Amino acid sequence: MNETFLTITEVIMMPIVAFIIGLFMVLMMRKLAARIQRRIGPGVFQPLYDIVKLYGKQTQISHGLIHDIGIIMAVGGYVAAVTLLPVPGMNGIADKGGIITLTYLLMVPSLGLALGVGQCANPNGSIGISRALTSMLAYDIPFIIVIFGVATHFSSTSLVSIIAAQQVGGFGTWGISEMPLLALAGLFALHASLGKHPFEIYVAPAEIATGPMVEMGGKFLGGLFVMQSFQLYAASVLYVSLFLGGGENWVTFLLKCFAVLIIPFAIAYLFPRYRTEDLVRLMWKWPVMLALLGIAFVMN
């Protein structure tokens, strides 16, 4: 009974913690972008203010039930995913569902967004979501190969077991030390999955007026802001769990998570957008090649 109560408490607390940390990750992203572009950037609580402001607005236009369900799926997919990501002191249901289940859950938000935007019947939104699904197909291929390589190396699909195996011998047993090629391929896939420059072709404000977000306003756009917070958290925690030994405590854990995101954020504002075909060509070339070479070394 106590174990069940503890699990339920962790399942409730983990999304709350993820949302709070995700807000600070959004803040870091905006601050870093401002510094690169020689601006001051937003205040500490600006990401939270934006969400509160959007949810406080009245939405005059409704696109139907499917549109609402799509936004719920977009946010709910990440909320469910974070309960499968072990953090210091909380495993949630990570020992009951491995990285295969997690991989499926991480695909739900894009599919939910496609469902919701499809209800809008806006051509810019349709173009944007078709690009988003193509991008998902592009980065999912190396991502799946990386997941397969990590599971093969540790002979387990449980993140709890994978983290425990990495923490046995310190840095020498981290995934990034034992599987550097898979770690590099995973970093490529991580960057592309975030949808930031140069992989934001599905948004393209000057071309298709922000694509999937073109018909989003008020609580719907607020929901996408919330989704972004969970997305940044889930992507960084997954990478830390697979290659950086998880977190021995919250200090080292958060340092690793924020450090992982700094790399794609720093690159994001230095390069122009890739076209859709260029993105697919890039993701199916270098990350896939690195991941396959990484698997070859792992299986030897």
C-alpha positions as CSV (number, residue, x, y, z in Angstrom):
1,M,0.0,0.0,0.0
2,N,2.8,2.4,0.9
3,E,4.6,1.6,-2.3
4,T,1.5,2.2,-4.4
5,F,0.9,5.6,-2.6
6,L,4.5,6.5,-3.2
7,T,4.3,5.7,-6.9
8,I,1.1,7.7,-7.3
9,T,2.7,10.7,-5.5
10,E,5.7,10.5,-7.8
11,V,3.5,10.3,-10.9
12,I,1.8,13.5,-9.7
13,M,4.9,15.3,-8.7
14,M,7.1,14.5,-11.8
15,P,5.0,16.5,-14.3
16,I,4.9,19.5,-11.9
17,V,8.7,19.4,-11.5
18,A,9.1,18.9,-15.2
19,F,7.0,22.0,-16.0
20,I,8.9,24.2,-13.5
21,I,12.3,23.1,-14.8
22,G,11.0,23.4,-18.4
23,L,10.1,27.0,-17.8
24,F,13.6,27.8,-16.8
25,M,14.9,26.0,-19.9
26,V,12.6,28.2,-22.0
27,L,14.1,31.2,-20.2
28,M,17.6,30.0,-20.9
29,M,16.8,29.5,-24.6
30,R,15.4,33.1,-24.9
31,K,18.3,34.6,-22.9
32,L,20.9,32.8,-25.0
33,A,19.2,33.9,-28.2
34,A,19.1,37.5,-26.9
35,R,22.8,37.4,-26.1
36,I,23.8,36.0,-29.5
37,Q,21.6,38.7,-31.1
38,R,23.0,41.4,-28.8
39,R,19.7,42.0,-26.9
40,I,18.9,42.0,-23.2
41,G,16.3,39.3,-23.3
42,P,13.2,38.6,-21.1
43,G,12.9,38.7,-17.3
44,V,13.1,35.7,-15.1
45,F,9.3,35.1,-14.9
46,Q,8.5,36.0,-18.5
47,P,7.8,32.4,-19.7
48,L,5.3,32.0,-16.9
49,Y,3.7,35.4,-17.6
50,D,3.2,34.5,-21.2
51,I,1.4,31.3,-20.4
52,V,-0.9,33.0,-17.8
53,K,-1.6,35.8,-20.2
54,L,-2.6,33.4,-23.0
55,Y,-4.8,31.3,-20.8
56,G,-6.4,34.5,-19.5
57,K,-7.5,35.5,-23.0
58,Q,-10.9,34.6,-24.3
59,T,-10.9,32.5,-27.5
60,Q,-13.5,33.6,-29.9
61,I,-12.9,31.0,-32.5
62,S,-13.4,27.2,-32.0
63,H,-12.4,24.7,-34.6
64,G,-14.3,21.8,-33.0
65,L,-13.7,18.9,-30.7
66,I,-10.9,17.3,-32.7
67,H,-8.9,20.6,-32.5
68,D,-9.3,20.5,-28.7
69,I,-8.3,16.8,-28.5
70,G,-5.3,17.5,-30.6
71,I,-3.9,20.1,-28.2
72,I,-4.6,17.8,-25.3
73,M,-2.7,15.0,-27.0
74,A,0.2,17.4,-27.8
75,V,0.6,18.3,-24.1
76,G,-0.5,14.9,-22.6
77,G,2.0,13.0,-24.6
78,Y,4.9,14.8,-22.9
79,V,3.2,14.7,-19.5
80,A,2.9,10.9,-19.8
81,A,6.5,10.7,-21.0
82,V,8.0,12.5,-18.0
83,T,6.5,9.9,-15.7
84,L,8.8,7.3,-17.4
85,L,11.9,9.4,-17.0
86,P,13.8,8.6,-13.7
87,V,15.1,11.6,-11.8
88,P,17.0,11.8,-8.5
89,G,14.6,10.4,-5.8
90,M,11.7,9.7,-8.2
91,N,11.4,6.8,-10.6
92,G,7.7,7.2,-11.2
93,I,6.6,4.3,-13.5
94,A,10.0,4.0,-15.2
95,D,10.5,0.5,-13.9
96,K,7.1,-0.5,-15.4
97,G,7.6,1.0,-18.9
98,G,10.9,1.1,-20.7
99,I,12.4,3.2,-23.4
100,I,10.3,1.5,-26.1
101,T,7.1,2.8,-24.4
102,L,8.8,6.1,-23.9
103,T,9.7,6.3,-27.6
104,Y,6.0,5.8,-28.6
105,L,4.9,8.5,-26.2
106,L,7.3,11.0,-27.6
107,M,5.7,10.6,-31.0
108,V,2.2,11.4,-29.6
109,P,2.6,15.2,-29.4
110,S,3.4,15.6,-33.1
111,L,0.5,13.4,-34.1
112,G,-1.8,15.3,-31.7
113,L,-0.6,18.6,-33.2
114,A,-1.3,17.2,-36.7
115,L,-4.8,16.2,-35.6
116,G,-5.6,19.6,-34.1
117,V,-4.2,21.6,-37.0
118,G,-5.9,19.5,-39.6
119,Q,-9.2,20.5,-38.1
120,C,-8.4,24.2,-38.8
121,A,-8.3,23.7,-42.6
122,N,-5.8,26.6,-42.9
123,P,-3.4,26.0,-45.8
124,N,-0.4,27.5,-43.9
125,G,-1.2,25.2,-41.0
126,S,-1.5,22.2,-43.3
127,I,1.8,23.0,-45.0
128,G,3.5,23.4,-41.6
129,I,2.2,20.2,-40.1
130,S,3.1,18.2,-43.2
131,R,6.7,19.5,-42.8
132,A,6.6,18.8,-39.1
133,L,5.6,15.1,-39.8
134,T,8.3,14.8,-42.4
135,S,10.8,16.2,-39.9
136,M,9.7,13.7,-37.3
137,L,10.2,10.9,-39.8
138,A,13.7,12.3,-40.5
139,Y,15.0,12.5,-36.9
140,D,13.1,9.4,-35.7
141,I,15.2,7.1,-37.9
142,P,18.5,7.9,-36.2
143,F,16.7,8.2,-32.8
144,I,15.4,4.7,-33.1
145,I,18.8,3.3,-34.1
146,V,20.4,5.1,-31.1
147,I,17.8,3.6,-28.7
148,F,18.4,0.2,-30.2
149,G,22.2,0.6,-29.7
150,V,21.9,1.8,-26.1
151,A,19.5,-1.1,-25.2
152,T,21.8,-3.6,-26.9
153,H,24.9,-2.2,-25.0
154,F,23.2,-2.3,-21.6
155,S,21.1,-5.5,-22.4
156,S,18.1,-3.6,-21.0
157,T,15.3,-1.4,-22.1
158,S,14.7,0.0,-18.5
159,L,16.0,3.5,-18.0
160,V,16.4,2.7,-14.3
161,S,18.8,-0.2,-15.1
162,I,20.6,1.8,-17.7
163,I,21.2,4.7,-15.3
164,A,22.3,2.3,-12.5
165,A,24.8,0.6,-14.8
166,Q,26.3,4.0,-15.8
167,Q,26.7,5.2,-12.2
168,V,28.7,2.1,-11.1
169,G,32.1,3.3,-12.4
170,G,31.7,7.1,-12.8
171,F,32.5,8.9,-16.1
172,G,34.2,5.8,-17.5
173,T,30.9,3.9,-17.6
174,W,28.8,6.7,-18.9
175,G,27.2,6.1,-22.3
176,I,29.1,9.0,-23.8
177,S,32.4,7.3,-22.8
178,E,31.5,3.8,-23.9
179,M,29.3,4.8,-27.0
180,P,30.6,8.1,-28.3
181,L,29.3,7.6,-31.8
182,L,25.8,6.8,-30.6
183,A,26.0,9.8,-28.2
184,L,26.9,12.1,-31.1
185,A,24.1,10.7,-33.3
186,G,21.7,11.1,-30.4
187,L,22.7,14.8,-30.0
188,F,21.9,15.3,-33.7
189,A,18.5,13.7,-33.2
190,L,17.9,15.7,-30.0
191,H,18.6,19.0,-31.8
192,A,16.3,18.2,-34.7
193,S,13.5,17.0,-32.4
194,L,13.3,20.4,-30.7
195,G,12.4,22.1,-33.9
196,K,14.7,25.0,-33.5
197,H,17.0,26.6,-36.0
198,P,18.1,25.3,-38.4
199,F,15.4,22.6,-38.2
200,E,12.3,24.9,-37.8
201,I,11.2,24.6,-41.4
202,Y,7.7,23.6,-40.2
203,V,7.3,27.1,-38.5
204,A,9.0,29.4,-41.1
205,P,7.3,32.7,-39.9
206,A,8.2,34.7,-43.1
207,E,7.1,31.9,-45.4
208,I,4.0,30.1,-43.9
209,A,3.2,32.4,-41.0
210,T,4.4,30.1,-38.2
211,G,2.7,27.1,-39.8
212,P,0.9,24.9,-37.1
213,M,0.5,27.9,-34.8
214,V,-1.2,30.1,-37.4
215,E,-4.7,29.3,-36.1
216,M,-3.7,29.0,-32.4
217,G,-4.6,31.7,-30.0
218,G,-5.5,32.1,-26.3
219,K,-5.6,28.9,-24.4
220,F,-4.6,26.9,-27.5
221,L,-1.3,28.8,-28.0
222,G,-0.9,28.7,-24.2
223,G,-1.1,24.9,-24.4
224,L,1.7,24.9,-27.0
225,F,3.8,27.0,-24.7
226,V,3.3,24.5,-21.9
227,M,4.1,21.7,-24.4
228,Q,7.4,23.4,-25.2
229,S,8.4,23.4,-21.6
230,F,7.7,19.7,-21.3
231,Q,9.5,19.0,-24.6
232,L,12.7,20.7,-23.6
233,Y,12.7,18.9,-20.2
234,A,11.9,15.4,-21.7
235,A,14.5,15.7,-24.5
236,S,17.3,16.8,-22.2
237,V,16.5,14.3,-19.4
238,L,16.3,11.4,-21.9
239,Y,19.7,12.3,-23.3
240,V,21.2,12.6,-19.8
241,S,19.7,9.3,-18.8
242,L,21.1,7.5,-21.9
243,F,24.6,9.0,-22.1
244,L,25.5,11.1,-19.1
245,G,24.8,8.7,-16.2
246,G,21.5,10.2,-15.1
247,G,21.6,12.3,-11.9
248,E,23.3,11.3,-8.7
249,N,21.6,14.3,-7.1
250,W,19.5,17.2,-8.3
251,V,22.4,19.6,-8.6
252,T,24.5,17.5,-11.0
253,F,21.3,16.3,-12.8
254,L,20.2,19.8,-13.6
255,L,23.7,20.9,-14.6
256,K,23.8,18.0,-17.1
257,C,20.3,18.8,-18.5
258,F,21.0,22.5,-19.0
259,A,24.4,21.8,-20.5
260,V,22.9,19.4,-23.0
261,L,20.5,22.0,-24.2
262,I,23.1,24.8,-24.5
263,I,24.7,23.0,-27.5
264,P,21.6,23.1,-29.8
265,F,20.5,26.5,-28.5
266,A,23.9,28.0,-29.3
267,I,23.8,26.5,-32.8
268,A,20.2,27.4,-33.4
269,Y,20.7,31.1,-33.9
270,L,23.9,30.9,-36.0
271,F,22.6,29.0,-39.1
272,P,19.7,29.6,-41.5
273,R,16.8,27.2,-41.8
274,Y,17.2,24.0,-43.8
275,R,14.6,23.1,-46.4
276,T,12.6,20.0,-45.8
277,E,14.5,17.9,-48.3
278,D,17.8,19.1,-46.9
279,L,16.7,18.3,-43.4
280,V,15.8,14.7,-44.4
281,R,19.0,14.3,-46.4
282,L,21.1,15.5,-43.4
283,M,19.4,13.4,-40.8
284,W,19.4,10.2,-42.9
285,K,23.1,10.7,-43.8
286,W,25.4,11.7,-40.9
287,P,23.4,10.8,-37.7
288,V,22.2,7.4,-39.3
289,M,25.8,6.6,-40.4
290,L,27.2,7.5,-36.9
291,A,24.5,5.5,-35.2
292,L,25.1,2.4,-37.4
293,L,28.8,2.6,-36.8
294,G,28.1,3.0,-33.1
295,I,26.0,-0.2,-33.1
296,A,28.8,-2.0,-35.0
297,F,31.2,-1.1,-32.2
298,V,28.7,-2.0,-29.5
299,M,28.0,-5.4,-30.9
300,N,31.7,-6.2,-31.2
